[in-house]
Amino acid sequence: MKNANLSVHIFRVFNTIFLSILALLCVLPFVNIIAISLSTNSAVAANFVKLWPVNFTTYSYEYVMTRKLFWDAFFVSIRRVLLGGFINMILVILTAFPLSKESSAFKPRTVYVWFFFFTMLFSGGIIPLYILLHTLGLLNSIWALVLPSALPIFNVILMLSFFRQIPKELEDAAFVDGASPFRVLWWIYVPCSLPAIATIGLFVVVYHWNAWFDGLIFMNEPSKYPMQSYLQAVIIGLRAQLERPQTGDYEKWKYLSNRTVRASQIIIGTIPVLLIYPLLQKYFVKGIVLGSVKG
């Protein structure tokens, strides 16, 4: 018994050390970016900045706040998250509800399940998608960013798994009272699945906010780039040249560089997700636990 307790204690110690090291490896690069964004050009160029700002300054943030393209990209991403998130959640709920039924209640269920599963494994590729969007006249519009990913099949699978956990007696009682299937869905299934909806909602927000490749492909004007596409263009050098200020304030300008401005843009771009995650965390944890203990 003592040997077993000792083994458990040793495992917990090594597990704690391993997870702590892993967490540090994830956090330290972000801390370094924060330090760079708050340091002067000379300190960054000399590689003096590690985990703490050198010659602390907020000039790079002040510079970013005056960049029109940055704020254009920021609000494009906000629109994408709101519109794309709404479309995703509506379609996921409407698709998962019938697929959560037994084959006896919804006979084509198996056919649809295999069809959706097939789409998870194979896709037409980026070229057919580009041709399709061009034919539909959706290029260079917000719809090119939200419609191709309007129905994430993985999220459908998560949602229908939660729907199956809801007692069937609730649905039967509602039907006895004369409720329609849509009323049962919105008044029984959706309120009972708030942890799942919050979890999937977090996935959707993070996906739409972090997506960058489709913006570079489907948007023809930099002013219509979403945030991450704009940042990617800045980081790889497509739009990396520092613009001289028009106000004549060269005292601040000399403390800036492309690296400090890029760092400040990255930090500002991550703030929305960092603010949303704590709000959904309790539902996220509850949803994961609920899915793991109910069969």
C-alpha positions as CSV (number, residue, x, y, z in Angstrom):
1,M,0.0,0.0,0.0
2,K,2.8,2.4,0.9
3,N,4.6,1.6,-2.4
4,A,1.4,2.3,-4.3
5,N,1.0,5.7,-2.5
6,L,4.6,6.5,-3.2
7,S,4.2,5.7,-6.9
8,V,1.1,8.0,-7.1
9,H,3.0,10.8,-5.3
10,I,6.0,10.5,-7.7
11,F,3.7,10.5,-10.7
12,R,2.0,13.6,-9.5
13,V,5.3,15.4,-8.9
14,F,6.7,14.6,-12.3
15,N,3.3,15.3,-14.0
16,T,3.2,18.7,-12.3
17,I,6.8,19.5,-13.3
18,F,6.1,18.4,-16.9
19,L,2.9,20.4,-17.3
20,S,4.6,23.4,-15.7
21,I,7.4,23.3,-18.2
22,L,4.9,22.8,-21.0
23,A,2.9,25.8,-19.8
24,L,6.1,28.0,-19.6
25,L,7.1,27.0,-23.2
26,C,3.7,28.3,-24.3
27,V,3.6,31.5,-22.2
28,L,7.2,32.7,-22.5
29,P,7.2,33.5,-26.2
30,F,4.0,35.6,-25.6
31,V,5.7,37.4,-22.7
32,N,8.7,38.1,-25.0
33,I,6.4,39.6,-27.6
34,I,4.8,41.9,-24.9
35,A,8.3,42.9,-23.8
36,I,9.3,43.8,-27.3
37,S,6.2,45.8,-27.9
38,L,7.0,47.9,-24.8
39,S,10.7,48.4,-25.6
40,T,12.6,50.9,-27.8
41,N,14.0,50.2,-31.2
42,S,17.6,50.3,-30.0
43,A,17.1,47.8,-27.3
44,V,15.2,45.4,-29.6
45,A,17.8,45.7,-32.3
46,A,20.6,44.9,-29.8
47,N,18.7,41.8,-28.6
48,F,18.6,43.1,-25.1
49,V,14.9,42.4,-24.7
50,K,14.0,39.0,-23.2
51,L,11.1,38.7,-20.7
52,W,11.1,42.3,-19.5
53,P,10.8,45.6,-21.4
54,V,14.0,47.6,-21.9
55,N,13.6,51.4,-22.0
56,F,9.9,51.1,-21.4
57,T,7.7,53.0,-23.9
58,T,4.2,52.7,-25.3
59,Y,5.1,54.5,-28.6
60,S,4.5,51.4,-30.7
61,Y,0.9,51.1,-29.4
62,E,0.3,54.8,-30.0
63,Y,1.5,54.3,-33.5
64,V,-0.7,51.2,-34.1
65,M,-3.7,53.1,-32.8
66,T,-3.3,55.6,-35.7
67,R,-3.1,53.0,-38.5
68,K,-6.3,52.8,-40.5
69,L,-5.6,49.5,-42.1
70,F,-5.1,47.9,-38.7
71,W,-8.5,49.0,-37.5
72,D,-10.1,48.1,-40.8
73,A,-8.8,44.6,-40.3
74,F,-9.9,44.6,-36.6
75,F,-13.5,45.4,-37.4
76,V,-13.6,43.0,-40.4
77,S,-12.6,40.2,-37.9
78,I,-15.3,41.4,-35.5
79,R,-17.9,41.2,-38.2
80,R,-16.6,37.8,-39.2
81,V,-16.8,36.4,-35.7
82,L,-20.3,37.8,-35.1
83,L,-21.7,36.8,-38.5
84,G,-19.8,33.5,-38.9
85,G,-20.4,32.5,-35.3
86,F,-24.2,33.1,-35.6
87,I,-24.4,31.1,-38.9
88,N,-22.3,28.3,-37.5
89,M,-24.3,27.9,-34.3
90,I,-27.7,28.0,-36.1
91,L,-26.6,25.4,-38.7
92,V,-24.9,23.2,-36.1
93,I,-27.9,23.1,-33.9
94,L,-30.4,22.5,-36.8
95,T,-28.2,19.7,-38.2
96,A,-27.4,18.0,-34.9
97,F,-31.0,17.8,-33.7
98,P,-32.3,15.3,-36.4
99,L,-29.0,13.4,-36.5
100,S,-29.3,12.8,-32.7
101,K,-32.5,10.8,-33.2
102,E,-32.6,7.0,-33.6
103,S,-32.8,5.5,-37.0
104,S,-36.4,4.4,-36.3
105,A,-37.4,8.0,-35.8
106,F,-35.3,9.4,-38.7
107,K,-34.7,6.8,-41.3
108,P,-32.2,8.7,-43.6
109,R,-30.1,9.4,-40.5
110,T,-27.4,6.9,-41.3
111,V,-27.0,8.1,-44.9
112,Y,-26.6,11.7,-43.7
113,V,-24.1,10.7,-41.0
114,W,-21.9,8.9,-43.5
115,F,-22.2,11.8,-45.9
116,F,-21.0,14.3,-43.3
117,F,-18.3,12.0,-42.1
118,F,-17.0,11.7,-45.7
119,T,-16.8,15.5,-45.9
120,M,-14.5,15.5,-42.8
121,L,-12.0,13.2,-44.6
122,F,-12.1,14.7,-48.1
123,S,-12.6,18.1,-49.6
124,G,-12.5,19.6,-53.1
125,G,-9.4,21.7,-52.4
126,I,-8.7,25.4,-52.5
127,I,-8.9,25.8,-56.3
128,P,-12.4,24.5,-56.7
129,L,-13.5,26.6,-53.7
130,Y,-11.9,29.7,-55.2
131,I,-13.7,29.0,-58.6
132,L,-17.0,28.5,-56.8
133,L,-16.7,31.7,-54.8
134,H,-15.7,33.6,-58.0
135,T,-18.7,32.2,-59.9
136,L,-21.1,33.1,-57.1
137,G,-19.6,36.6,-57.0
138,L,-18.5,36.3,-53.3
139,L,-14.9,37.1,-53.6
140,N,-13.6,40.2,-51.8
141,S,-16.7,40.1,-49.5
142,I,-17.3,39.0,-45.9
143,W,-19.3,36.0,-47.2
144,A,-16.2,34.4,-48.7
145,L,-14.9,34.2,-45.1
146,V,-17.9,32.8,-43.4
147,L,-19.9,30.6,-45.9
148,P,-17.1,28.0,-46.7
149,S,-16.9,27.1,-43.0
150,A,-20.6,27.6,-42.2
151,L,-21.1,24.0,-41.0
152,P,-18.2,22.5,-39.1
153,I,-18.9,18.8,-39.0
154,F,-16.8,18.2,-35.9
155,N,-19.0,20.7,-34.0
156,V,-22.1,18.9,-35.3
157,I,-20.7,15.6,-33.8
158,L,-20.1,17.3,-30.5
159,M,-23.6,18.8,-30.4
160,L,-25.5,15.7,-31.4
161,S,-23.6,13.8,-28.7
162,F,-24.9,16.2,-26.1
163,F,-28.4,16.1,-27.6
164,R,-28.4,12.3,-27.1
165,Q,-27.7,12.7,-23.4
166,I,-31.0,14.7,-22.8
167,P,-33.7,12.4,-21.4
168,K,-36.1,11.3,-24.1
169,E,-39.0,11.6,-21.6
170,L,-38.7,15.4,-21.8
171,E,-39.3,15.3,-25.6
172,D,-42.1,12.8,-25.3
173,A,-43.8,15.0,-22.6
174,A,-43.5,18.1,-24.9
175,F,-45.0,16.2,-27.8
176,V,-47.9,15.0,-25.6
177,D,-48.6,18.7,-24.8
178,G,-48.8,19.5,-28.5
179,A,-45.3,21.0,-29.0
180,S,-43.8,21.0,-32.5
181,P,-40.3,19.6,-33.2
182,F,-38.9,23.2,-33.5
183,R,-40.5,24.2,-30.2
184,V,-39.0,21.1,-28.6
185,L,-35.6,22.0,-30.0
186,W,-35.5,25.7,-28.9
187,W,-37.3,25.3,-25.6
188,I,-35.9,22.0,-24.3
189,Y,-32.8,20.9,-26.1
190,V,-31.1,24.2,-26.5
191,P,-31.5,25.3,-22.9
192,C,-30.3,21.9,-21.6
193,S,-27.3,22.1,-23.9
194,L,-25.8,25.4,-22.8
195,P,-22.5,23.9,-21.8
196,A,-22.1,22.3,-25.2
197,I,-23.2,25.5,-27.0
198,A,-20.7,27.5,-25.0
199,T,-17.9,25.0,-25.7
200,I,-18.7,25.0,-29.4
201,G,-19.1,28.7,-29.4
202,L,-15.6,29.1,-28.0
203,F,-14.3,26.9,-30.8
204,V,-16.1,28.9,-33.4
205,V,-14.9,32.3,-32.1
206,V,-11.3,31.1,-31.9
207,Y,-11.4,29.6,-35.4
208,H,-12.9,32.7,-37.1
209,W,-10.6,35.1,-35.2
210,N,-7.4,33.1,-35.9
211,A,-8.1,32.2,-39.5
212,W,-5.7,34.0,-41.9
213,F,-5.2,32.0,-45.0
214,D,-8.6,32.4,-46.5
215,G,-8.4,36.2,-46.1
216,L,-5.2,36.4,-48.1
217,I,-6.7,34.2,-50.9
218,F,-10.2,35.5,-51.2
219,M,-9.7,39.2,-50.4
220,N,-8.3,41.4,-53.1
221,E,-8.0,44.6,-51.1
222,P,-5.9,45.0,-47.9
223,S,-8.6,47.1,-46.4
224,K,-10.8,44.0,-46.4
225,Y,-8.3,41.6,-44.7
226,P,-9.4,40.2,-41.4
227,M,-7.1,40.8,-38.5
228,Q,-5.0,37.6,-38.8
229,S,-4.5,38.0,-42.5
230,Y,-3.4,41.6,-42.0
231,L,-0.9,40.5,-39.3
232,Q,0.3,37.6,-41.5
233,A,0.9,40.1,-44.3
234,V,2.8,42.4,-41.9
235,I,4.9,39.6,-40.4
236,I,6.0,38.1,-43.7
237,G,6.9,41.6,-45.0
238,L,4.1,42.3,-47.5
239,R,3.2,45.4,-45.5
240,A,6.0,45.7,-43.1
241,Q,7.4,49.1,-43.9
242,L,7.1,51.6,-41.1
243,E,5.3,54.7,-42.3
244,R,6.7,58.0,-41.2
245,P,4.2,60.0,-39.2
246,Q,2.5,62.8,-41.0
247,T,2.3,65.1,-37.9
248,G,6.0,65.8,-37.7
249,D,6.4,64.0,-34.4
250,Y,9.8,62.4,-35.2
251,E,10.8,62.3,-31.6
252,K,8.5,59.3,-31.1
253,W,9.2,57.8,-34.5
254,K,12.8,57.2,-33.9
255,Y,12.0,54.8,-31.0
256,L,9.9,52.6,-33.3
257,S,10.8,49.7,-35.6
258,N,9.0,47.1,-37.6
259,R,9.6,44.6,-34.9
260,T,8.1,46.7,-32.1
261,V,5.1,47.7,-34.2
262,R,4.5,44.1,-35.3
263,A,4.7,42.9,-31.7
264,S,2.2,45.6,-30.5
265,Q,-0.2,44.6,-33.3
266,I,0.0,40.9,-32.3
267,I,-0.8,41.8,-28.7
268,I,-3.8,43.9,-29.6
269,G,-5.0,41.2,-32.0
270,T,-5.1,38.6,-29.2
271,I,-6.9,40.7,-26.6
272,P,-10.5,39.9,-27.8
273,V,-10.0,36.1,-27.5
274,L,-8.2,36.5,-24.1
275,L,-11.3,38.5,-22.9
276,I,-13.9,36.0,-24.2
277,Y,-12.2,32.8,-22.9
278,P,-12.7,33.5,-19.2
279,L,-16.4,34.3,-19.8
280,L,-16.9,30.9,-21.3
281,Q,-14.4,28.9,-19.3
282,K,-16.9,27.6,-16.7
283,Y,-19.3,26.4,-19.4
284,F,-16.3,24.9,-21.3
285,V,-15.1,22.9,-18.3
286,K,-18.7,21.8,-17.4
287,G,-19.3,20.7,-21.0
288,I,-16.1,18.6,-21.2
289,V,-16.9,16.9,-17.8
290,L,-20.5,16.3,-18.8
291,G,-19.5,14.7,-22.0
292,S,-17.0,12.4,-20.2
293,V,-19.3,11.0,-17.5
294,K,-22.5,10.5,-19.3
295,G,-23.0,7.7,-21.7
